[in-house]
Amino acid sequence: MMRAGLLLLALSGSVGAQQPKGSARPTSPKNPAALQATQRLEVRRPGVAPKVRFSWERVAGAEEYVLTGRWTDARSWTLRSQEFRITPNNATRWGDDSVAFDVALAEGSYSWQLVAVFGANDAGDYAHPARTSFDIR
């Protein structure tokens, strides 16, 4: 009998939002320190894309997060992109300390970035997002 589990894809997330001491750049708004991606191991029907769970630490005051991905697949090498706006309503988990978001992704080479969003004007540190990259084969 097969059981569902999680497989770590890759962790290459780091953010420039955490500045060295003495930096002139303001510390707010900031982004999560790391973006993690894990592929969910579960029985799938043929042709059904695997699910990937993105997870990160919650940032105080962030009302939502913008998760943007870019990828290519081996068949066409066309660069594709997609953006998700994660809120408490569509997150897989929105806890006191962490957030998770699941999405089905086809085979390809992926690069993702995450920005914490504050207020009605979508204020955020878009210049220093949390990042991760991985391949799904």
C-alpha positions as CSV (number, residue, x, y, z in Angstrom):
1,M,0.0,0.0,0.0
2,M,1.4,3.4,-1.0
3,R,1.3,6.3,1.4
4,A,1.4,10.0,0.6
5,G,4.4,11.9,1.8
6,L,6.7,14.8,0.9
7,L,9.9,14.8,-1.1
8,L,12.2,17.8,-0.9
9,L,12.8,19.2,-4.4
10,A,15.3,21.9,-3.7
11,L,16.2,24.7,-1.4
12,S,18.0,27.6,-2.9
13,G,15.9,30.3,-1.3
14,S,17.6,33.3,0.1
15,V,16.5,36.9,0.3
16,G,18.2,40.2,0.3
17,A,15.5,41.5,2.6
18,Q,17.6,40.8,5.6
19,Q,20.2,43.5,5.6
20,P,23.6,43.6,7.4
21,K,23.8,45.7,10.5
22,G,24.3,49.3,9.6
23,S,22.5,49.1,6.3
24,A,20.8,52.3,5.2
25,R,17.9,50.5,3.7
26,P,14.8,50.4,5.9
27,T,13.9,47.0,7.2
28,S,10.2,47.3,6.5
29,P,8.6,45.9,4.5
30,K,10.5,42.7,4.4
31,N,10.1,39.2,2.8
32,P,10.4,35.7,4.3
33,A,14.0,34.6,4.8
34,A,13.5,31.5,2.6
35,L,11.1,29.9,0.2
36,Q,10.9,26.1,0.3
37,A,9.3,23.8,-2.3
38,T,8.5,20.1,-1.7
39,Q,6.9,17.7,-4.2
40,R,4.0,15.8,-2.6
41,L,4.4,12.0,-3.1
42,E,1.0,10.6,-3.8
43,V,-0.6,8.1,-6.1
44,R,-1.6,10.0,-9.4
45,R,-3.5,9.0,-12.4
46,P,-1.5,9.1,-15.7
47,G,-1.3,12.6,-17.1
48,V,-2.0,14.3,-13.8
49,A,0.7,16.8,-12.8
50,P,2.4,16.4,-9.4
51,K,1.6,18.8,-6.6
52,V,4.2,21.0,-5.1
53,R,3.9,22.6,-1.7
54,F,5.5,26.0,-1.3
55,S,6.1,27.1,2.4
56,W,7.6,30.0,4.1
57,E,7.7,31.9,7.5
58,R,4.9,34.4,8.1
59,V,5.9,38.0,7.9
60,A,4.3,40.3,10.6
61,G,1.8,42.6,9.0
62,A,1.7,40.9,5.5
63,E,-1.9,40.7,4.2
64,E,-1.0,38.5,1.3
65,Y,2.0,37.1,-0.7
66,V,2.8,37.2,-4.4
67,L,4.3,34.0,-5.7
68,T,5.6,34.2,-9.2
69,G,7.1,31.3,-11.2
70,R,8.9,31.1,-14.5
71,W,9.8,27.8,-16.2
72,T,10.6,25.9,-19.3
73,D,9.9,22.4,-20.4
74,A,12.1,20.1,-22.3
75,R,9.7,19.8,-25.3
76,S,9.5,23.5,-26.3
77,W,11.9,25.5,-24.2
78,T,9.3,28.2,-24.2
79,L,9.6,30.4,-21.1
80,R,6.3,30.4,-19.3
81,S,5.2,32.3,-16.2
82,Q,2.4,32.3,-13.6
83,E,1.6,34.4,-10.6
84,F,-0.4,33.5,-7.5
85,R,-1.7,35.9,-4.9
86,I,-1.8,33.9,-1.7
87,T,-4.3,35.0,1.0
88,P,-5.8,33.3,4.1
89,N,-8.7,32.3,1.8
90,N,-6.6,30.3,-0.8
91,A,-3.6,29.2,1.3
92,T,-3.2,25.5,2.1
93,R,-2.1,26.6,5.6
94,W,-2.1,30.1,7.0
95,G,-0.7,29.7,10.5
96,D,0.6,32.1,13.2
97,D,4.2,31.3,12.1
98,S,4.1,29.9,8.6
99,V,2.2,29.8,5.3
100,A,1.9,27.0,2.8
101,F,0.4,26.9,-0.7
102,D,-0.1,23.8,-3.0
103,V,-0.2,23.9,-6.7
104,A,0.0,21.2,-9.5
105,L,3.0,21.7,-11.7
106,A,4.0,19.8,-14.9
107,E,7.5,18.7,-15.7
108,G,10.0,21.5,-16.2
109,S,12.8,23.6,-14.8
110,Y,11.3,26.2,-12.4
111,S,12.4,29.4,-10.7
112,W,10.0,31.0,-8.2
113,Q,10.1,34.2,-6.1
114,L,7.9,35.3,-3.2
115,V,7.1,38.8,-2.0
116,A,5.2,39.8,1.1
117,V,2.5,42.4,0.4
118,F,1.4,45.1,2.8
119,G,-1.6,47.5,2.6
120,A,-4.0,48.4,-0.2
121,N,-1.2,49.7,-2.5
122,D,0.6,46.3,-2.7
123,A,3.6,47.7,-0.9
124,G,6.4,45.2,-0.7
125,D,10.2,44.6,-1.2
126,Y,9.9,43.5,-4.9
127,A,13.6,44.1,-5.4
128,H,14.6,41.4,-2.9
129,P,12.2,38.4,-3.1
130,A,12.7,35.0,-1.4
131,R,13.7,32.6,-4.2
132,T,13.9,28.9,-5.0
133,S,14.6,26.9,-8.1
134,F,14.0,23.2,-8.9
135,D,13.3,20.6,-11.6
136,I,10.4,18.3,-11.9
137,R,11.0,15.2,-14.0
